Amino acid sequence: MGVVRRVIRNLIRSPLRTGGIVAILSVSIGLALIMVTVHGATENQLGSIGTQIGTEITIQPAGRFGMMGGNGTLAQEDVDKLNDISHVVSVQEGVQTQYTGGSLESAVEQGGQGGGSFPGGFRMGIMVMGFDTATDNPTLTGGAQMDITDGRYFTTDENDADVMIVGQALADKNSLTIGSTVGINGTPVEVIGIYDSGQVFGNNMLVMPIGTVQRLFSLGGVTSVTVQADDVNNVDAVVSSIREIFPESVADVTTAQDMYQRINSSVASAQSTSQMAMIVAFIVAGVVILFAVVLMVRQRVKEIGILKAIGASNRQIELQLGGEALGMSVMAAIIGALITYPLAQKVANLLVASPGGGFGGGITRVAGINIAVSPEVFLYALGIAIALAVAASIFPAWYISRIKPAEVLRYE
């Protein structure tokens, strides 16, 4: 108990020094914990990506990236031919365009919802997406899925009806509720549903039946098609047949395997980066705590000499200094664990630059790393704190054994 009291007294006696060391150590341990969490998540993601490789084949106008570039739309008569290809089990058509009216205000703007901030007050436009109403849960641009939070989805007989489903952020920004109508190119369109995609841009969209979008925006075809083959072994054959309908000059054809190569590269890069950052963070934490303990020992040579002179053993003094190192490490570890929760997902998002980004199609849903920070992170933190304290106590143990009370007191 005497050692514990001395440890607490010394920690309280020098709050400025202790606080500075704990702050630096907290950042180091927090970064290490974040990278441990991200590294584990990337390993899980790499293991699961292979199981997500399906038989999807995406077709878009050549050179199109989201709503930018490309050769307009894919002709409807050519799209209809896709159903006749052998080994094709489904064809999902979609159109996307930009809302240009003045009735709605974008929810993504400088200082607006979701933290969307752009230089010069730039405001992101509202995207309009159209799907065949036979598609139960279509994928939005950027790979997000719609979760209807209010109202309903389209019925199969509404493929050309003047109805729409609105993203939650867009609905909130414009005070839209179920039953509200919005004038779009001179036609009143009724809001029948509100959805949440979990993404800033995904919640800034209008989703309508495909026929409605084509009619209201005078589109003569579709801007994207997702073809589902019956077996992964038949994907190449289906792609060859698609190329007979859509040559390279007309359309870009991307398979799930193509996406996998890009996704795998992105996630593997994030894993490598997180591993390196984790090692660096551990090294920095070790150096900080070692420096702190060495500083304590050198500043308290007289105290150590007196304690040894009155009968304190090297072990008792080592326990006292080791206890102080452990106390600082545990405080820093707790703070580091707490900052892991809000920051781990943000770090993962920065490390994984998802191919296709927010506009390039359904890649993000596979590449995105979802971080689930569990309470086990506190156990990791405690383990790190103990390891640091033990490692930092090695030098003091050696140094203390060399201190001779008579030599210390002779010069006092």
Long-range contacts (C-beta under 8 A, 24 or more apart in sequence): 3-316, 3-319, 3-320, 3-323, 4-323, 6-320, 7-320, 7-323, 7-324, 7-327, 8-327, 10-320, 10-324, 11-324, 11-327, 11-328, 17-295, 18-328, 21-288, 21-289, 21-292, 21-328, 21-332, 22-328, 22-331, 22-332, 22-335, 23-332, 24-288, 25-285, 25-288, 25-289, 25-292, 25-328, 25-329, 25-332, 25-336, 25-388, 26-331, 26-332, 26-333, 26-335, 26-336, 26-339, 27-336, 28-281, 28-282, 28-284, 28-285, 28-288, 28-332, 28-336, 29-281, 29-285, 29-329, 29-332, 29-333, 29-335, 29-336, 29-337, 29-381, 29-384, 29-385, 30-335, 30-336, 30-337, 30-339, 30-340, 30-343, 31-277, 31-281, 31-284, 31-336, 32-278, 32-281, 32-282, 32-285, 32-336, 32-384, 33-336, 33-337, 33-340, 33-377, 33-380, 33-381, 33-384, 34-339, 34-340, 34-343, 34-344, 34-347, 35-274, 35-275, 35-277, 35-278, 35-281, 35-347, 36-278, 36-377, 36-380, 37-340, 37-344, 37-371, 37-373, 37-377, 38-270, 38-274, 38-344, 38-347, 38-348, 38-351, 38-369, 38-371, 39-271, 39-274, 39-275, 39-278, 41-348, 41-369, 41-370, 41-371, 41-372, 42-267, 42-268, 42-270, 42-271, 42-274, 42-348, 42-369, 43-271, 45-267, 45-369, 46-264, 46-267, 46-268, 46-271, 49-260, 49-263, 49-264, 49-267, 49-366, 50-260, 52-256, 52-260, 52-366, 53-232, 53-256, 53-257, 53-260, 54-228, 54-232, 54-256, 55-228, 55-229, 55-230, 55-231, 55-232, 55-234, 55-235, 55-256, 56-226, 56-227, 56-228, 56-255, 56-256, 56-362, 57-226, 57-227, 57-228, 57-229, 57-235, 57-238, 57-239, 57-242, 57-253, 57-254, 57-255, 57-256, 58-224, 58-225, 58-226, 58-227, 58-253, 58-254, 58-255, 58-361, 58-362, 59-224, 59-225, 59-226, 59-227, 59-242, 59-246, 59-251, 59-252, 59-253, 59-254, 60-223, 60-224, 60-225, 60-251, 60-252, 60-254, 60-361, 61-223, 61-250, 61-251, 61-252, 62-248, 62-249, 62-250, 62-251, 62-252, 63-252, 64-223, 64-252, 65-359, 65-360, 66-96, 66-141, 66-358, 66-359, 66-360, 66-361, 67-96, 67-97, 67-98, 67-127, 67-359, 68-359, 70-223, 71-250, 72-221, 73-219, 73-220, 73-221, 73-222, 73-223, 74-221, 74-222, 74-223, 74-225, 74-246, 74-250, 74-251, 75-220, 75-221, 76-220, 76-221, 76-222, 78-245, 78-246, 79-221, 79-222, 79-225, 81-245, 82-225, 82-227, 82-242, 82-245, 85-227, 85-238, 85-241, 85-242, 86-234, 86-237, 86-238, 86-241, 87-229, 87-230, 87-231, 87-234, 87-237, 87-238, 88-227, 88-228, 88-229, 88-230, 88-238, 89-228, 89-229, 89-230, 90-227, 90-228, 91-225, 91-226, 91-227, 91-228, 92-131, 92-132, 92-135, 92-138, 92-225, 92-226, 92-227, 92-228, 93-131, 93-132, 93-210, 93-222, 93-224, 93-225, 94-129, 94-130, 94-131, 94-132, 94-138, 94-210, 94-222, 94-223, 94-224, 94-225, 94-226, 95-129, 95-130, 95-210, 95-213, 95-214, 95-217, 95-219, 95-221, 95-222, 95-223, 95-224, 96-127, 96-128, 96-129, 96-130, 96-141, 96-223, 96-224, 97-127, 97-128, 97-213, 97-217, 97-219, 97-223, 98-125, 98-126, 98-127, 98-128, 99-125, 99-126, 99-127, 99-128, 99-184, 99-206, 101-182, 101-183, 101-184, 101-185, 103-182, 103-183, 103-184, 104-170, 104-174, 104-182, 104-206, 105-173, 105-174, 106-170, 106-173, 106-204, 107-167, 107-169, 107-170, 107-172, 107-173, 107-203, 107-204, 108-169, 108-200, 108-201, 108-204, 112-173, 113-169, 113-172, 113-173, 113-200, 114-169, 114-200, 114-203, 115-200, 116-200, 124-201, 124-204, 126-170, 126-204, 126-205, 126-206, 127-201, 127-204, 127-205, 127-206, 128-205, 128-206, 128-207, 128-208, 128-213, 128-217, 129-205, 129-206, 129-207, 129-208, 129-213, 130-207, 130-208, 130-209, 130-210, 130-211, 130-212, 130-213, 130-214, 131-207, 131-209, 131-210, 132-159, 132-209, 132-210, 133-157, 133-158, 133-159, 133-209, 133-210, 134-159, 138-207, 139-226, 139-362, 139-365, 140-197, 140-202, 140-205, 140-207, 141-201, 141-202, 141-205, 141-358, 141-359, 141-360, 141-361, 142-199, 142-201, 142-202, 142-356, 142-357, 142-358, 142-359, 142-360, 142-361, 142-362, 142-364, 143-356, 143-361, 143-362, 143-363, 143-364, 143-365, 143-366, 143-368, 144-197, 144-198, 144-199, 144-202, 144-364, 144-365, 145-197, 145-365, 146-195, 146-196, 146-197, 146-207, 147-195, 147-196, 147-197, 147-198, 148-193, 148-194, 148-195, 149-194, 149-195, 149-196, 150-177, 150-178, 150-193, 150-194, 151-178, 151-191, 151-192, 151-193, 151-194, 152-192, 152-193, 153-193, 154-192, 154-209, 158-209, 159-209, 159-210, 159-211, 159-212, 160-209, 160-211, 160-212, 160-215, 161-209, 161-212, 162-187, 162-188, 162-189, 162-190, 162-212, 163-189, 163-190, 163-191, 163-192, 163-208, 163-209, 163-212, 164-189, 164-190, 164-191, 164-192, 164-206, 164-207, 164-208, 164-212, 165-191, 165-192, 165-193, 165-194, 165-195, 165-206, 165-207, 165-208, 166-191, 166-193, 166-194, 166-195, 166-205, 166-206, 166-207, 167-194, 167-195, 167-196, 167-197, 167-202, 167-203, 167-204, 167-205, 167-206, 167-207, 168-194, 168-195, 168-196, 168-203, 169-200, 169-203, 169-204, 170-203, 170-204, 170-205, 170-206, 184-216, 185-216, 185-217, 187-216, 189-216, 199-358, 201-358, 201-359, 224-361, 226-362, 254-361, 259-355, 259-363, 259-366, 260-366, 262-355, 262-363, 262-367, 263-354, 263-355, 263-363, 263-366, 263-367, 266-352, 266-353, 266-354, 266-355, 266-367, 267-352, 267-367, 267-369, 269-351, 270-348, 270-351, 270-352, 270-369, 273-351, 274-347, 274-351, 282-384, 285-384, 285-388, 286-388, 286-391, 286-392, 289-325, 289-328, 289-329, 289-388, 289-389, 289-391, 289-392, 290-391, 290-392, 290-395, 292-325, 292-328, 292-392, 293-321, 293-324, 293-325, 293-392, 293-393, 293-395, 293-396, 294-395, 294-396, 294-399, 296-321, 296-324, 296-325, 296-396, 297-321, 297-395, 297-396, 297-399, 297-400, 301-403, 301-408, 302-408, 302-412, 304-400, 304-403, 304-408, 305-403, 305-404, 305-405, 305-407, 305-408, 305-409, 306-405, 306-408, 306-409, 308-403, 308-405, 309-405, 309-406, 309-409, 314-397, 314-400, 314-401, 317-400, 318-393, 318-396, 318-397, 318-400, 321-393, 321-396, 321-400, 322-389, 322-390, 322-392, 322-393, 322-396, 325-388, 325-389, 325-392, 325-393, 326-385, 326-386, 326-389, 329-384, 329-385, 329-386, 329-388, 329-389, 329-392, 330-382, 330-385, 332-385, 333-381, 333-382, 333-384, 333-385, 334-378, 334-381, 336-381, 337-377, 337-378, 337-380, 337-381, 340-373, 340-377, 341-373, 341-377, 344-371, 344-373, 345-370, 345-371, 345-373
